[in-house]
Amino acid sequence: MDEPLTIEELVARSKAAQKEFAFATQEQADAAARAICKVVYDNAEMLGTLAVEDSRMGSITDKISKCRNKSTLIWYSLKGKKSVGIINRLEDRHMLEIAKPMGVVASIIPSTNPVVTPMSNGAFALKTRNSVIFSPHPRAIKCTKLLTDMFRAELKKLGFPEDL
């Protein structure tokens, strides 16, 4: 097993990846967010089962349903929304609202929600061209690690930095 990274190493890698992704187009940000949700939807049975086994909480059937339903709900809540560049024009005030990424997002993962919380926070971060670091509850480490590895693989397939 690989030696765990220090917080400083995680932040440095996440910052570097986010700097690359900061200039992503709307289409690229959407593709990254969609990929995160799709991973959970496509692997709902395996992830829901692992979430219950890892956390020793909840019902497998409920976790599978939650993975499928929330991944769909989150994606459709993000789909078609502007998150890059000019997102609003306030003509009466002669103002523009411009979306700009903030950097690295920290996401604390509860033992009760080791799949949907990282998916949601990851999709929201990527939609806005930010990166995210997940901090799982000790009873959700295995599930969160597998899910993060799956996210990283999908981002790599899309040509984005894995450390997002």
Stockholm file with secondary structure:
# STOCKHOLM 1.0

chainA/1-164         MDEPLTIEELVARSKAAQKEFAFATQEQADAAARAICKVVYDNAEMLGTLAVEDSRMGSITDKISKCRNKSTLIWYSLKGKKSVGIINRLEDRHMLEIAKPMGVVASIIPSTNPVVTPMSNGAFALKTRNSVIFSPHPRAIKCTKLLTDMFRAELKKLGFPEDL
#=GR chainA/1-164 SS CCCCCCHHHHHHHHHHHHHHHTTCCHHHHHHHHHHHHHHHHHTHHHHHHHHHHHHTCSCHHHHHHHHHHHHHHHHHHHTTCCCSEEEEEEGGGTEEEEECCCCEEEEEECTTCTTHHHHHHHHHHHHTTCEEEEEECGGGHHHHHHHHHHHHHHHHHTTCCTTC
#=GC SS_cons         CCCCCCHHHHHHHHHHHHHHHTTCCHHHHHHHHHHHHHHHHHTHHHHHHHHHHHHTCSCHHHHHHHHHHHHHHHHHHHTTCCCSEEEEEEGGGTEEEEECCCCEEEEEECTTCTTHHHHHHHHHHHHTTCEEEEEECGGGHHHHHHHHHHHHHHHHHTTCCTTC
//
